[in-house]
Amino acid sequence: MLLHENCTLFSGGHRGAESAFGAAAEKWGVREVNFSFAGHVMERDRNTVVLSEDELLRGDISMEIVSRLMRRTYYEGRTIRKVLQTIFHMVNNGHQVFVVGKILPDNTVKGGTGWAVELAKFFNRPLAVFDQEVKDWFLWNGSAWEKGPAKLSYETFVGSGTRNLTAEGALAIEQLFADAFGPA
């Protein structure tokens, strides 16, 4: 059984799912770390780690590779590059990855959130996505998504996802924490 005081959520503090993950972490007494970069505006800024240019570069990858893995076009831009570099630090620090969003037919996840999913696959991290349209959790088995319950099993984990969080997505996040740590 996990003890909330031993756990850490790594996130980005953005509006929507990331803010909801942070609020749940605070409610259950889980340490929260939000990665950011200079000039970046976040909704939730508790325990923010502002990454230096050198730290950001550790998470750098060519936009061509990102576009190929995500199966959509990402253009070179300073902000999007820094966001992707920040996501690298989230996934690199968390052992398990939880995302709220939409799984696409090509097995990627919609939007920039999908980069956290692709990195989790690449790093072979346990990965669960709550698909807000299907209203259920899906687990990555190494080659495909399988419907199944998400379970927080590691002391370090990532919470990321869409900025357009639905009531069902918010409830899924709350339930994830309640199942792991009991009543708040």
C-alpha positions as CSV (number, residue, x, y, z in Angstrom):
1,M,0.0,0.0,0.0
2,L,1.3,3.4,-0.9
3,L,1.7,6.1,1.8
4,H,0.7,9.5,0.6
5,E,3.6,11.1,2.4
6,N,6.1,9.1,0.4
7,C,4.5,10.0,-3.0
8,T,5.3,12.7,-5.5
9,L,3.2,13.9,-8.4
10,F,5.2,15.5,-11.3
11,S,3.2,17.7,-13.5
12,G,3.1,21.0,-15.4
13,G,0.5,23.0,-13.5
14,H,-1.6,23.8,-16.6
15,R,-5.3,24.6,-16.7
16,G,-7.5,21.5,-16.8
17,A,-6.2,18.0,-16.1
18,E,-2.8,19.1,-14.7
19,S,-4.4,21.5,-12.3
20,A,-6.9,18.8,-11.2
21,F,-4.1,16.3,-10.6
22,G,-2.3,19.0,-8.5
23,A,-5.5,19.8,-6.5
24,A,-6.0,16.1,-5.8
25,A,-2.4,15.7,-4.7
26,E,-2.8,18.6,-2.3
27,K,-6.1,17.2,-1.0
28,W,-4.5,13.8,-0.3
29,G,-1.2,15.2,1.1
30,V,0.9,14.0,-1.9
31,R,4.0,16.1,-2.7
32,E,3.5,18.0,-6.0
33,V,6.3,19.3,-8.3
34,N,5.4,21.4,-11.3
35,F,8.0,21.9,-14.1
36,S,8.0,25.1,-16.0
37,F,10.4,27.5,-17.8
38,A,11.0,31.3,-17.6
39,G,8.0,33.3,-18.9
40,H,5.6,30.4,-18.9
41,V,2.2,31.0,-17.2
42,M,0.7,28.2,-15.2
43,E,-2.6,27.9,-13.4
44,R,-1.1,25.9,-10.5
45,D,2.4,27.0,-9.3
46,R,3.0,25.0,-6.1
47,N,6.6,23.7,-5.8
48,T,7.5,24.9,-9.2
49,V,10.8,24.0,-10.7
50,V,11.8,26.6,-13.3
51,L,14.1,24.7,-15.7
52,S,17.2,26.5,-16.9
53,E,18.2,26.6,-20.5
54,D,20.7,23.8,-19.9
55,E,18.1,21.7,-18.1
56,L,15.6,22.3,-21.0
57,L,18.2,21.1,-23.5
58,R,18.4,17.7,-21.7
59,G,14.9,17.1,-22.9
60,D,15.5,18.4,-26.4
61,I,14.4,16.4,-29.5
62,S,14.1,17.3,-33.1
63,M,10.6,18.5,-34.1
64,E,10.9,16.0,-37.0
65,I,11.1,13.1,-34.6
66,V,8.2,14.5,-32.5
67,S,6.1,14.8,-35.7
68,R,6.9,11.3,-36.8
69,L,6.1,9.7,-33.4
70,M,3.0,11.8,-32.9
71,R,1.9,11.2,-36.6
72,R,1.1,14.9,-37.0
73,T,3.1,18.0,-37.9
74,Y,4.7,20.1,-35.2
75,Y,6.4,23.2,-36.5
76,E,9.6,24.7,-35.0
77,G,8.7,27.2,-32.3
78,R,10.4,28.2,-29.1
79,T,7.3,27.8,-26.9
80,I,6.2,24.4,-28.2
81,R,9.8,23.2,-28.0
82,K,10.1,24.3,-24.4
83,V,6.7,22.7,-23.5
84,L,7.9,19.4,-25.0
85,Q,11.2,19.7,-23.2
86,T,9.3,20.3,-19.9
87,I,7.2,17.2,-20.5
88,F,10.4,15.2,-20.8
89,H,11.4,16.2,-17.3
90,M,7.9,15.2,-16.0
91,V,8.1,11.8,-17.5
92,N,11.7,11.3,-16.7
93,N,11.0,11.9,-13.0
94,G,7.8,9.9,-12.6
95,H,7.8,6.2,-12.7
96,Q,4.1,5.9,-13.7
97,V,2.2,8.1,-16.1
98,F,-1.5,9.1,-16.0
99,V,-3.1,11.2,-18.7
100,V,-6.6,12.5,-19.3
101,G,-7.5,13.1,-22.9
102,K,-8.6,11.4,-26.1
103,I,-7.0,8.3,-27.6
104,L,-6.9,8.6,-31.4
105,P,-7.3,5.7,-33.9
106,D,-3.5,5.6,-34.5
107,N,-2.9,4.9,-30.7
108,T,-1.5,8.4,-30.0
109,V,-3.3,10.8,-27.7
110,K,-4.7,14.1,-29.0
111,G,-2.7,17.4,-28.5
112,G,0.5,18.2,-26.8
113,T,-0.5,15.8,-24.0
114,G,0.3,13.0,-26.5
115,W,4.0,13.7,-26.1
116,A,3.8,12.6,-22.4
117,V,2.2,9.4,-23.6
118,E,4.8,8.8,-26.3
119,L,7.6,9.4,-23.9
120,A,6.0,7.0,-21.4
121,K,5.9,4.4,-24.1
122,F,9.5,5.0,-25.1
123,F,10.7,4.9,-21.5
124,N,8.6,1.8,-20.9
125,R,6.7,3.4,-18.0
126,P,3.4,2.0,-16.8
127,L,0.8,4.2,-18.6
128,A,-2.9,4.8,-18.2
129,V,-5.1,7.2,-20.2
130,F,-8.6,8.2,-19.2
131,D,-10.4,8.8,-22.6
132,Q,-13.0,11.5,-21.9
133,E,-15.1,10.5,-24.9
134,V,-15.3,6.8,-24.0
135,K,-15.4,7.7,-20.2
136,D,-13.0,5.0,-19.2
137,W,-9.4,4.2,-18.4
138,F,-7.1,2.4,-20.9
139,L,-3.8,0.8,-20.1
140,W,-0.9,0.5,-22.6
141,N,0.2,-3.1,-22.8
142,G,3.3,-2.4,-25.0
143,S,1.6,-2.6,-28.3
144,A,-2.1,-1.6,-27.8
145,W,-4.6,0.0,-25.4
146,E,-6.6,-2.3,-23.2
147,K,-9.6,-1.1,-21.2
148,G,-8.9,-1.6,-17.5
149,P,-8.8,0.1,-14.2
150,A,-6.0,2.6,-13.5
151,K,-4.2,2.0,-10.3
152,L,-1.5,4.2,-8.7
153,S,1.2,1.8,-7.9
154,Y,4.5,3.8,-7.6
155,E,5.6,6.6,-5.3
156,T,6.6,8.9,-8.2
157,F,4.0,9.5,-10.9
158,V,3.1,11.9,-13.7
159,G,-0.3,13.6,-14.0
160,S,-1.0,15.3,-17.4
161,G,-3.7,15.9,-19.8
162,T,-6.1,18.1,-21.7
163,R,-6.8,21.7,-20.8
164,N,-10.5,20.9,-21.6
165,L,-11.2,18.7,-18.6
166,T,-14.8,17.3,-18.4
167,A,-16.6,16.4,-15.2
168,E,-15.9,12.7,-15.9
169,G,-12.2,13.4,-16.3
170,A,-12.1,15.3,-13.0
171,L,-13.9,12.5,-11.3
172,A,-11.5,9.9,-12.8
173,I,-8.6,11.8,-11.2
174,E,-10.3,12.1,-7.9
175,Q,-11.1,8.4,-7.9
176,L,-7.5,7.5,-8.8
177,F,-6.3,9.2,-5.6
178,A,-9.2,7.9,-3.5
179,D,-8.5,4.3,-4.6
180,A,-4.8,4.7,-3.7
181,F,-5.0,6.6,-0.5
182,G,-8.5,6.2,0.9
183,P,-10.9,9.0,1.9
184,A,-9.4,12.5,1.9
